[in-house]
Amino acid sequence: MKKLFTILSVLLTTFSAFAQVGKNSDLYKTVLAKDSLLFDVGFNHCDIKQFEKLLSDNLKFYHDKDGVSDKTKFLTDLKNGICNNQTNRQVQRFLVKESTEIFPLYKNGILYGAVQNGEHKFSEKRESQGGIAKFTNVWQLENDEWKLTTSFSFNHQPDDNKKVEKLVFDNETKIEKLLKENKVPTLGIGIIENGKLQQVKVFGEISKGVSAPFNTIFNVASLTKPVTALVALKLVSLGKWNLDEPVYKYWTDPDIANDPRNKKLTTRIILSHQTGFPNWRYMNETKKLNFQFEPGTKYQYSGEGMEYLRKALEKKFKKSLQQLANELIFQPLKMTDTKYIWDKNVDTTRLAIGYDKDGKAYDIVKNKIPNAADDLLTTVEDYGKFLVSVMNSHGLSKIVFEEMTKNQVASTKGKHFGLGFEIYDLGNGEIALSHGGSDNGVQTIVFILPKTKQGLLIFTNSDTGGSVYEDLLKHYLGENGQKIFDIETK
C-alpha cells in the first residue's frame, strides 16, 4: 500500500503542473459524461457492458482496501460481488460534482488524455455503511475513443456530515419499464427540493446500444418561451425595458403594419399570450400574420408573439437574443450547454435525437437564428439551474416577480397565465408555475412550486413521451402532483 501512495503522490504532483480546464470546456463535459456512463449506468445499475466499453484493456485499478486489479479481475469482482444479487443490491455511487477537477494531458501539443480528480459518496440502504472517498482517474484516447486506463480509489471513510445522497430515484426499475412500454428512448428527470436542484438523472439510450449520460442535450421545444420571458423580465427589473410600453416603437411586423391594433401590443400582453395572433402564421391560409381578436382581451397561445418580442428586443439593444440570454441568464448561471442556435460547439455525442411513435428518427433542427419560442438546446441540469433562479427570483425585482406569478388572463381548465408561465391553483394559497414543450420527437414539461421550493423537470425525446408524465408527477410531487394531474384531467 505504501507503493500505491508513492505512485499517487508523484502523479498528483505531476498533474498539478497543468492548469485544470474550466467547467464549460468540451473536455470537462466529455469526462463527466464518461464518468456518468461508468458509474450512474455501469456501477449503479450493474451494466457490465458499460464497463467493458469504457475500460481500457490495459486498466490498472488501485484500491486502498482491496489492492490492485486489472480489467479482468475488476469485472470478475464486480460480477461476483456487488452485482451478484441485483434484487437485494445496496450500494450506489454518487459523484461529488463540486469536487471535480479535470486536467488535460498533451504530447507534442496534441491532446491524448485527461486526469480526473474528485470525491465520490457511497450510499446504501443500510445508512451506517454510507461513506466517502477520493479518487483519481486517468482517461486516454484509444483509437479516438475515451477509455479509463488508470484509477485510484483511496481515503475511504465514513461520511461525517451524514449527507449521503438520498436515493430519490428509488423506482428506477419501474421507470425503465415505463420507458420500454411507451417507446421512449431517453428520459431526463430533475428534482428541486428546498430551492435547490438536488438530483439529475437520465434514463435510456442516446442511440442504439449507447446509454445516455447525465448531461444529455435535449431540444426542449416550447420550454424556450420561459427563458425568453425571463430575458425580458430581467431587463424590466434593470429598468432597461418597460413591461407596458407598446413594442411598435422598436418593431412592427410588415404583415400588420397597417392594422392599428399593432400599437396595442406590449410585453405584458405578449408574455401572457393575449396578442390575438395565431400560434404560427404558416397556419393561416395566407401564410401571413394577422390579428384574430383584439389584443389584451383573451388568451390564445402564440409562438408568433414571442418572436415579435425577440425582434423588438434585438432592435432596441442591437444584440441577438442569444447574446442577451448569454449576458443575463446563461453565463451568470453557468448554463454552459444551453443555446438557441446550432453551431459547431454542439456536442452531437450527447444529443438526444427525437423519435416518432414507431421509433423513426426525425431530422435534427439546426437553427442559425434564435427562435424565441422553440428549439432551445439544453440539459436537465442547466434548465434546473434556470428554474431555481426563477423560483428564488434572482435578478427580478419584487414587483416584477409578483407580476410574473400573478394571474394575468384565464387560460384553460381553470388555469391562468402569468408572465411566461402557466399558473396552477393548488389551494391554500399555493401555486405551481408550469410550462410544457411539444414538437416532433419532443415532449417536455416543468413545474416549480414557489411556496414549498419544490420543482420537477421531465424531458423526453419521443412523440410518446407525455405518457410517462402521470406516474412521475405523482411519485415526485406527491399530493401536489395529484392535484396537478386532477386539474389536467377534469
C-alpha positions as CSV (number, residue, x, y, z in Angstrom):
1,M,0.0,0.0,0.0
2,K,3.0,2.3,0.6
3,K,3.9,1.9,-3.0
4,L,0.3,2.9,-4.0
5,F,0.5,6.2,-2.2
6,T,4.0,6.9,-3.5
7,I,2.8,6.4,-7.1
8,L,-0.3,8.5,-6.4
9,S,1.8,11.3,-4.8
10,V,4.0,11.5,-7.9
11,L,1.0,11.6,-10.2
12,L,-0.8,14.3,-8.3
13,T,2.3,16.4,-8.1
14,T,2.9,16.0,-11.9
15,F,-0.7,16.8,-12.8
16,S,-0.8,19.9,-10.6
17,A,1.7,21.4,-13.0
18,F,-1.0,21.6,-15.7
19,A,-3.9,24.1,-15.5
20,Q,-7.2,22.5,-14.9
21,V,-9.8,23.1,-17.5
22,G,-13.0,25.2,-16.9
23,K,-16.3,23.6,-16.3
24,N,-17.6,25.0,-19.6
25,S,-14.9,23.3,-21.6
26,D,-15.6,20.4,-24.0
27,L,-13.0,18.3,-22.2
28,Y,-14.7,18.8,-18.8
29,K,-18.1,17.9,-20.2
30,T,-16.7,14.9,-22.0
31,V,-15.1,13.4,-19.0
32,L,-18.1,14.0,-16.8
33,A,-20.3,12.3,-19.4
34,K,-17.9,9.3,-19.4
35,D,-18.0,9.3,-15.5
36,S,-21.8,9.3,-15.7
37,L,-21.9,6.3,-18.0
38,L,-19.3,4.4,-16.0
39,F,-21.0,4.9,-12.6
40,D,-24.6,6.1,-13.0
41,V,-25.2,3.4,-15.6
42,G,-22.4,0.9,-15.2
43,F,-21.9,0.7,-11.4
44,N,-25.3,1.8,-10.1
45,H,-27.2,-0.4,-12.5
46,C,-24.6,-3.2,-12.8
47,D,-24.4,-2.7,-16.5
48,I,-21.3,-4.7,-17.1
49,K,-21.3,-3.8,-20.8
50,Q,-20.7,-0.1,-19.9
51,F,-17.6,-1.1,-18.1
52,E,-16.4,-3.3,-21.0
53,K,-16.9,-0.3,-23.3
54,L,-15.2,2.3,-21.2
55,L,-12.4,0.3,-19.5
56,S,-9.1,0.0,-21.3
57,D,-7.7,-3.5,-21.8
58,N,-4.7,-2.1,-20.0
59,L,-6.6,-0.9,-17.0
60,K,-4.9,-0.7,-13.6
61,F,-7.3,-0.1,-10.7
62,Y,-5.7,0.7,-7.3
63,H,-8.0,0.5,-4.2
64,D,-6.7,1.3,-0.7
65,K,-8.5,-1.6,0.8
66,D,-8.8,-4.2,-1.9
67,G,-5.4,-3.9,-3.7
68,V,-4.6,-3.8,-7.4
69,S,-6.8,-5.1,-10.2
70,D,-6.6,-5.4,-13.9
71,K,-9.6,-5.3,-16.2
72,T,-10.4,-9.0,-16.0
73,K,-10.2,-9.1,-12.2
74,F,-12.1,-5.8,-11.8
75,L,-15.0,-7.1,-13.9
76,T,-15.0,-10.5,-12.2
77,D,-15.1,-9.0,-8.8
78,L,-17.9,-6.7,-9.8
79,K,-20.0,-9.6,-11.2
80,N,-19.4,-11.9,-8.3
81,G,-19.6,-9.2,-5.6
82,I,-21.8,-6.1,-5.7
83,C,-23.7,-7.2,-8.8
84,N,-24.1,-10.8,-7.7
85,N,-27.6,-10.2,-6.3
86,Q,-29.1,-7.1,-8.1
87,T,-32.5,-7.6,-6.4
88,N,-31.1,-7.0,-2.9
89,R,-28.4,-4.6,-4.1
90,Q,-27.4,-2.0,-1.5
91,V,-24.6,0.1,-2.9
92,Q,-24.9,3.2,-5.1
93,R,-22.1,5.6,-6.0
94,F,-22.5,9.4,-6.5
95,L,-20.0,11.8,-7.8
96,V,-19.5,15.0,-5.7
97,K,-19.5,17.3,-8.7
98,E,-18.2,20.3,-7.0
99,S,-15.0,18.4,-6.1
100,T,-14.3,17.5,-9.7
101,E,-11.0,18.7,-11.3
102,I,-10.1,17.9,-14.9
103,F,-6.5,18.3,-16.2
104,P,-5.6,17.8,-19.9
105,L,-2.7,15.6,-21.0
106,Y,-0.8,16.6,-24.1
107,K,2.0,15.1,-26.2
108,N,3.7,17.3,-28.8
109,G,0.8,19.7,-28.4
110,I,-1.9,17.0,-29.1
111,L,-4.4,16.1,-26.5
112,Y,-4.2,12.4,-25.7
113,G,-5.8,12.1,-22.3
114,A,-7.1,13.7,-19.1
115,V,-6.8,13.3,-15.4
116,Q,-10.0,13.5,-13.2
117,N,-9.6,14.2,-9.5
118,G,-12.6,14.3,-7.1
119,E,-14.6,12.7,-4.4
120,H,-17.4,10.2,-4.5
121,K,-20.0,9.1,-2.0
122,F,-21.3,5.6,-1.5
123,S,-24.9,5.4,-0.3
124,E,-26.5,2.2,1.0
125,K,-30.0,1.3,2.2
126,R,-28.1,0.4,5.4
127,E,-27.3,4.0,6.2
128,S,-24.5,3.2,8.6
129,Q,-22.4,1.9,5.8
130,G,-22.5,5.0,3.7
131,G,-19.2,6.7,3.1
132,I,-16.9,8.9,1.1
133,A,-13.6,8.5,-0.7
134,K,-11.3,10.4,-3.0
135,F,-10.3,9.2,-6.5
136,T,-8.0,9.9,-9.4
137,N,-8.9,8.6,-12.8
138,V,-6.7,8.7,-15.9
139,W,-8.6,8.8,-19.2
140,Q,-6.9,8.3,-22.5
141,L,-7.9,8.4,-26.2
142,E,-7.5,4.9,-27.7
143,N,-8.4,4.8,-31.4
144,D,-10.3,8.1,-30.9
145,E,-12.4,6.6,-28.0
146,W,-12.1,7.7,-24.4
147,K,-11.0,4.8,-22.1
148,L,-10.3,4.6,-18.4
149,T,-6.7,3.4,-18.2
150,T,-5.7,4.0,-14.5
151,S,-7.9,4.5,-11.5
152,F,-7.0,5.2,-7.8
153,S,-9.8,5.0,-5.2
154,F,-8.5,5.9,-1.7
155,N,-9.1,7.5,1.7
156,H,-12.3,5.6,2.2
157,Q,-14.0,6.7,5.4
158,P,-17.4,7.2,7.0
159,D,-19.2,10.4,5.8
160,D,-19.0,12.5,8.9
161,N,-21.5,15.1,7.7
162,K,-24.1,12.4,7.1
163,K,-25.1,13.9,3.8
164,V,-25.0,10.7,2.0
165,E,-27.0,11.1,-1.2
166,K,-30.7,10.2,-0.8
167,L,-31.9,7.6,-3.2
168,V,-34.7,9.7,-4.6
169,F,-34.8,7.7,-7.7
170,D,-35.9,4.6,-5.8
171,N,-38.2,3.3,-8.6
172,E,-35.7,3.1,-11.4
173,T,-36.8,-0.4,-12.5
174,K,-40.3,0.9,-12.8
175,I,-39.2,3.9,-14.8
176,E,-37.1,1.7,-17.2
177,K,-40.2,-0.5,-17.7
178,L,-42.3,2.6,-18.3
179,L,-39.9,3.8,-21.0
180,K,-39.9,0.5,-22.7
181,E,-43.7,0.1,-22.7
182,N,-44.2,3.7,-24.1
183,K,-41.4,3.6,-26.6
184,V,-39.5,6.5,-25.0
185,P,-35.7,6.2,-25.9
186,T,-34.5,8.8,-23.4
187,L,-35.9,10.4,-20.3
188,G,-34.3,13.1,-18.2
189,I,-35.6,14.0,-14.7
190,G,-34.6,16.8,-12.4
191,I,-35.7,17.2,-8.8
192,I,-35.8,20.5,-7.0
193,E,-36.1,20.5,-3.2
194,N,-35.6,23.3,-0.7
195,G,-35.0,25.7,-3.5
196,K,-32.0,23.8,-4.9
197,L,-31.5,21.4,-7.8
198,Q,-30.9,18.2,-5.8
199,Q,-30.8,15.5,-8.4
200,V,-30.5,14.9,-12.1
201,K,-31.0,11.5,-13.7
202,V,-31.1,10.5,-17.3
203,F,-32.5,7.1,-18.3
204,G,-32.4,5.1,-21.5
205,E,-30.2,5.3,-24.6
206,I,-28.9,8.2,-26.6
207,S,-28.5,6.0,-29.6
208,K,-28.9,2.2,-30.2
209,G,-26.8,0.4,-27.6
210,V,-25.4,3.6,-26.2
211,S,-26.6,4.7,-22.7
212,A,-27.5,8.3,-22.2
213,P,-25.2,10.4,-19.9
214,F,-26.5,12.7,-17.2
215,N,-25.6,15.7,-19.3
216,T,-27.6,14.6,-22.4
217,I,-28.6,17.6,-24.5
218,F,-32.3,17.8,-25.3
219,N,-34.3,20.0,-27.7
220,V,-37.0,21.2,-25.2
221,A,-39.3,22.8,-27.8
222,S,-41.6,25.4,-26.1
223,L,-39.6,25.4,-22.8
224,T,-37.7,28.0,-24.8
225,K,-40.5,30.5,-24.1
226,P,-39.9,30.9,-20.3
227,V,-36.2,31.6,-21.0
228,T,-37.1,34.4,-23.5
229,A,-39.7,35.7,-21.0
230,L,-37.0,35.9,-18.3
231,V,-34.7,37.8,-20.6
232,A,-37.4,40.5,-21.0
233,L,-38.3,40.4,-17.3
234,K,-34.7,40.8,-16.2
235,L,-34.4,43.8,-18.5
236,V,-37.6,45.2,-16.9
237,S,-36.1,44.7,-13.5
238,L,-33.0,46.5,-14.5
239,G,-35.0,49.5,-15.7
240,K,-33.9,49.0,-19.3
241,W,-37.3,47.7,-20.7
242,N,-40.9,48.6,-19.9
243,L,-43.5,45.9,-19.3
244,D,-46.3,48.1,-20.6
245,E,-44.6,50.2,-23.3
246,P,-46.0,49.5,-26.8
247,V,-43.4,47.5,-28.7
248,Y,-44.2,49.1,-32.1
249,K,-41.7,51.8,-31.0
250,Y,-39.0,49.2,-31.7
251,W,-40.6,46.7,-34.1
252,T,-43.6,46.4,-36.3
253,D,-44.2,43.3,-38.5
254,P,-44.9,44.3,-42.1
255,D,-47.9,42.0,-42.2
256,I,-49.8,44.1,-39.6
257,A,-48.2,47.5,-40.2
258,N,-51.5,48.9,-41.5
259,D,-53.6,47.4,-38.7
260,P,-53.9,50.0,-35.8
261,R,-54.1,47.1,-33.3
262,N,-50.3,46.7,-33.6
263,K,-49.9,49.7,-31.4
264,K,-51.6,47.9,-28.5
265,L,-49.0,45.2,-28.2
266,T,-46.9,45.3,-25.1
267,T,-44.5,42.9,-23.4
268,R,-47.2,42.1,-20.7
269,I,-49.7,41.1,-23.4
270,I,-47.1,39.0,-25.3
271,L,-45.9,37.1,-22.3
272,S,-49.4,36.3,-21.2
273,H,-50.4,35.2,-24.7
274,Q,-53.0,37.8,-25.3
275,T,-51.7,39.1,-28.7
276,G,-54.5,37.8,-30.8
277,F,-52.0,36.2,-33.1
278,P,-52.3,32.6,-34.3
279,N,-49.7,30.2,-32.9
280,W,-47.8,30.4,-36.2
281,R,-48.6,32.4,-39.3
282,Y,-48.0,29.5,-41.6
283,M,-51.2,28.0,-40.1
284,N,-53.2,30.8,-41.9
285,E,-54.3,30.2,-45.4
286,T,-52.5,33.3,-46.5
287,K,-49.3,32.4,-44.5
288,K,-49.3,36.0,-43.2
289,L,-49.5,37.3,-39.6
290,N,-52.9,38.7,-38.6
291,F,-54.9,39.6,-35.5
292,Q,-57.7,37.1,-34.7
293,F,-59.1,39.2,-31.9
294,E,-58.4,42.5,-30.1
295,P,-55.1,42.3,-28.2
296,G,-55.4,42.1,-24.4
297,T,-58.9,40.8,-24.4
298,K,-58.4,37.0,-24.0
299,Y,-55.9,34.1,-24.1
300,Q,-54.6,32.4,-27.2
301,Y,-51.2,30.6,-27.1
302,S,-48.8,32.1,-29.7
303,G,-45.3,31.4,-30.7
304,E,-45.5,34.4,-33.1
305,G,-45.9,36.7,-30.1
306,M,-42.6,35.5,-28.6
307,E,-40.9,36.0,-31.9
308,Y,-42.4,39.5,-32.1
309,L,-40.9,40.3,-28.8
310,R,-37.5,38.9,-29.9
311,K,-37.3,41.3,-32.8
312,A,-38.3,44.3,-30.7
313,L,-35.6,43.4,-28.1
314,E,-33.0,42.9,-30.7
315,K,-33.8,46.2,-32.4
316,K,-33.7,48.1,-29.1
317,F,-30.5,46.6,-27.8
318,K,-28.7,45.9,-31.1
319,K,-27.9,42.4,-29.8
320,S,-29.2,39.0,-30.8
321,L,-31.5,37.1,-28.3
322,Q,-28.6,34.6,-27.9
323,Q,-26.3,37.5,-26.8
324,L,-28.9,38.9,-24.4
325,A,-29.6,35.5,-22.9
326,N,-25.9,34.8,-22.5
327,E,-25.4,38.0,-20.6
328,L,-28.5,37.9,-18.4
329,I,-29.0,34.2,-17.8
330,F,-26.7,31.6,-19.3
331,Q,-23.3,33.0,-18.2
332,P,-24.4,34.1,-14.7
333,L,-26.0,30.7,-14.1
334,K,-23.2,28.7,-15.8
335,M,-25.7,27.1,-18.2
336,T,-22.8,26.1,-20.5
337,D,-24.8,23.6,-22.6
338,T,-27.8,25.9,-23.3
339,K,-28.2,27.8,-26.6
340,Y,-30.9,29.0,-29.0
341,I,-28.8,28.3,-32.1
342,W,-27.0,25.4,-33.6
343,D,-23.2,25.8,-34.0
344,K,-20.1,23.7,-34.2
345,N,-19.8,23.6,-30.4
346,V,-22.9,21.4,-30.0
347,D,-21.7,18.0,-28.8
348,T,-23.6,15.7,-31.0
349,T,-22.4,12.6,-29.0
350,R,-24.7,13.9,-26.2
351,L,-27.6,15.0,-28.3
352,A,-31.0,13.2,-27.8
353,I,-32.4,12.9,-31.3
354,G,-36.3,13.0,-31.5
355,Y,-38.3,9.9,-32.5
356,D,-41.9,9.3,-33.6
357,K,-44.2,6.6,-32.0
358,D,-42.8,4.0,-34.3
359,G,-39.2,4.7,-33.4
360,K,-38.3,6.6,-36.5
361,A,-35.8,9.5,-36.0
362,Y,-36.8,13.0,-37.0
363,D,-34.4,15.3,-38.7
364,I,-32.4,17.4,-36.3
365,V,-33.4,21.1,-36.1
366,K,-30.4,23.3,-36.6
367,N,-31.5,27.0,-36.2
368,K,-29.0,29.6,-37.3
369,I,-31.1,32.4,-35.9
370,P,-32.6,32.3,-32.4
371,N,-36.2,31.3,-32.2
372,A,-37.7,32.9,-29.1
373,A,-40.5,30.3,-28.8
374,D,-38.9,27.0,-29.8
375,D,-36.0,24.6,-30.2
376,L,-33.8,25.6,-27.2
377,L,-30.9,23.1,-26.7
378,T,-30.2,22.4,-23.0
379,T,-29.6,19.8,-20.4
380,V,-31.7,18.9,-17.3
381,E,-29.0,20.3,-15.1
382,D,-28.9,23.6,-17.0
383,Y,-32.6,24.1,-17.1
384,G,-32.9,23.1,-13.5
385,K,-30.5,25.9,-12.6
386,F,-32.7,28.3,-14.6
387,L,-35.9,27.2,-12.7
388,V,-34.2,27.5,-9.4
389,S,-33.2,31.1,-10.2
390,V,-36.8,31.8,-11.3
391,M,-38.2,30.3,-8.1
392,N,-35.8,32.3,-6.0
393,S,-36.5,35.5,-8.1
394,H,-32.8,36.0,-8.8
395,G,-32.3,39.1,-11.0
396,L,-36.0,40.0,-10.7
397,S,-37.4,43.0,-8.7
398,K,-40.1,42.2,-6.2
399,I,-42.7,43.9,-8.4
400,V,-41.7,42.0,-11.5
401,F,-41.7,38.7,-9.6
402,E,-45.2,39.4,-8.3
403,E,-46.4,40.3,-11.8
404,M,-44.8,37.1,-13.2
405,T,-46.6,34.9,-10.7
406,K,-50.0,36.8,-10.8
407,N,-53.0,35.7,-12.9
408,Q,-52.9,37.9,-16.0
409,V,-55.5,36.0,-18.0
410,A,-57.6,32.8,-17.8
411,S,-56.2,30.1,-20.0
412,T,-57.7,26.6,-19.9
413,K,-59.2,24.1,-17.4
414,G,-59.4,26.7,-14.7
415,K,-55.7,27.7,-15.0
416,H,-54.3,31.1,-15.7
417,F,-51.3,32.5,-17.5
418,G,-48.9,34.8,-15.7
419,L,-45.9,36.2,-17.5
420,G,-44.0,33.4,-19.2
421,F,-45.6,30.6,-17.1
422,E,-49.0,29.0,-16.7
423,I,-50.3,29.0,-13.2
424,Y,-52.0,26.1,-11.4
425,D,-54.0,27.0,-8.2
426,L,-53.3,24.2,-5.8
427,G,-55.3,25.6,-3.0
428,N,-54.3,27.1,0.4
429,G,-52.5,29.9,-1.3
430,E,-50.2,27.6,-3.1
431,I,-49.5,27.7,-6.8
432,A,-47.4,25.8,-9.4
433,L,-45.7,27.6,-12.3
434,S,-45.5,25.4,-15.3
435,H,-44.7,25.2,-19.0
436,G,-44.5,22.4,-21.5
437,G,-42.9,21.7,-24.8
438,S,-44.3,19.6,-27.6
439,D,-42.8,19.2,-31.1
440,N,-41.8,16.3,-33.4
441,G,-39.9,14.0,-31.2
442,V,-40.1,16.3,-28.1
443,Q,-42.4,16.1,-25.1
444,T,-41.2,18.1,-22.1
445,I,-42.7,19.7,-19.0
446,V,-41.6,21.5,-15.9
447,F,-43.2,22.6,-12.6
448,I,-41.9,24.9,-9.8
449,L,-43.8,25.5,-6.5
450,P,-42.5,28.8,-5.1
451,K,-44.1,28.3,-1.7
452,T,-42.6,24.8,-0.9
453,K,-39.5,25.4,-3.0
454,Q,-40.1,22.2,-4.9
455,G,-39.8,21.5,-8.6
456,L,-39.8,18.8,-11.3
457,L,-38.4,18.6,-14.8
458,I,-39.3,15.9,-17.3
459,F,-37.6,15.8,-20.7
460,T,-38.2,13.1,-23.3
461,N,-37.3,12.7,-26.9
462,S,-40.3,10.9,-28.3
463,D,-43.8,11.7,-29.6
464,T,-45.0,9.3,-26.9
465,G,-43.1,10.9,-24.1
466,G,-46.2,12.6,-22.5
467,S,-47.4,9.1,-21.5
468,V,-44.9,8.9,-18.6
469,Y,-45.9,12.2,-17.0
470,E,-48.7,10.9,-14.7
471,D,-46.6,8.4,-12.8
472,L,-43.6,10.8,-12.5
473,L,-45.8,13.7,-11.3
474,K,-47.5,11.6,-8.6
475,H,-44.3,10.0,-7.5
476,Y,-42.1,13.0,-7.2
477,L,-44.6,15.8,-6.3
478,G,-46.9,13.6,-4.2
479,E,-50.2,15.3,-3.2
480,N,-49.4,18.4,-5.3
481,G,-48.6,16.1,-8.3
482,Q,-52.0,14.5,-7.9
483,K,-53.7,17.9,-7.8
484,I,-51.9,19.0,-11.0
485,F,-53.0,15.8,-12.7
486,D,-56.6,16.2,-11.5
487,I,-56.6,19.8,-12.9
488,E,-55.4,18.4,-16.3
489,T,-57.9,15.6,-16.4
490,K,-61.1,17.2,-15.1
